[in-house]
Amino acid sequence: MSALWLLFVWSFLISLTKQTTAPDYGLLPKFVCSPIPVDSDPGCSGSRHASPAGAGSWGGLTDDAKTTILHLRETIVQQKETILDQRETIRELTAKLTLCEGFGGTHEGPSLGAHPLEPEDGHSGNTMGDPPKHKESVDQMGRMLQSLKERLENLQHTKNTSTTYSNSLRDLLQRKISTLEHQIQQRLHSERDDGEGGEHAALTHKKTKGPDDFQIGFPMRTNYMYGRVKRTLLHELFAMTLCLWLKSSSSPGVGTPFSYSVPGQANELVLIEWGNNPMELLVNDKAVTLPLSINDAKWHHICVTWSTRDGLWESYQDGTKRGTGENLAAWHPIKPGGIFILGQEQDTLGGRFDATQAFVGEMSDLNMWSHVLTPSEIYSLATCGSHATGDIIAWTESVIELHGGVTKYPFDPCH
């Protein structure tokens, strides 16, 4: 009996040991392996609902991977900005070289037309063949070439991944500059030999007296050359006087020397001579004709005044009143918060320029006041008896921002 009992206990212990040591594969998790495409997102799981809310495409990525992706995105944005900056530089260089070639009289070297130097895709009619008809002096060519060299040097120091295109463009521009420099030297030597010192004397032009003694030039009709005033109206304007010096030989029409647009009204205040129409003053898109004539390649002092009271307006040329009238946007104050543009007419706030309405010529000493100047004050400005600056726009280098290849030279209208 005891032997049977011992045998029973021993059998029980053996069965218990087997149960504790033998693995039960039915209790462990089972995995099914399936191939994953190479271009699939490793952060994606078979059960989308298992991912935490808001994880999106970042699911399964480490912090280092996220940082790397953000860094790459920033690099792409910086490269896009660099490309846009270089496009702006290319436009300026192209415009200045085109003007220089017109001065030099000869066209040596390869043509710039082999490179896609047009502005943004989608624009049509960016330029129009209407350069000034008067002959520029040699010192202006020299100053333009110096500006070209500075812009080219900046382009060479700009970081750009597209090195092949940039290098070929820089080499082409450098050859153009060298050719034009050679032409200038030949002309200077020829003038010295012939004893004609007219243009050579212009090289000894006196230094500027201040930051407002300069002119800006628009050598051709484009939809990307313009100047922008770094100020705006802070309050409604109930009266104003706009004065500036203009020089143009463009025909037909000198274009748009000045425009001011506000949200909801692109033609809040515009001075324009478009096509075969005479010069007009627009206030709140209402227009009056100004009896002015300035496209004779000579400098003229132009002033226009306006007030909300009965919409009274006046126009002056070279200190003499040429026209007057009323009912021009009467009792409608000029709205604040807009954008002042020189050389272009705005179809939207600060943009959508039309090359056919662009200004061609030079301008200087543009000032704007928040009141109506008297006829004697305007005459004094036109005859250089006084030099007053506007309280809304003052003609200084720090206020005028140039874009697209607009030229700038020292200039004193009262020389």
Buried (B, 14 or more C-beta within 10 A) or exposed (E): EEEEEEEEEEEEEEEEEEEEEEEEEEEEEEEEEEEEEEEEEEBEEEEEEEBEEEEEEEBEBEEEEEEEEEEEEEEEEEBEEBEEBBBBBBBBBBBBBBBBBBBBEEEEEEEBEEBEBBBEEEBEEBBBEBBBEEEBBBBBBBBBBEBBBEBBEEBEEEEBEEEEEBEEBBEBBBEBBEBBBEBBEEBBEEBEEEEEEEBBEBEEBEEBEEEBBBBBBBBBBBBBBBBBBEEEBEEEBBBBBBBBBBBBBBEEBBBBBBBBBBEEBBBBBBBBBBEEEEBBBBBBEBBBEBEBEBBEBEBBBBBBBBBBEEBBBBBBBBBEBBBEBEEBBBEBBBBEEBBBBBBBBBBEBBBBBBBBBBBBBBBBBBBBBBBBBEBEBBBBBBEEEEBEEBEBBBBBBEBBEBBBBBBBBBBBBEE
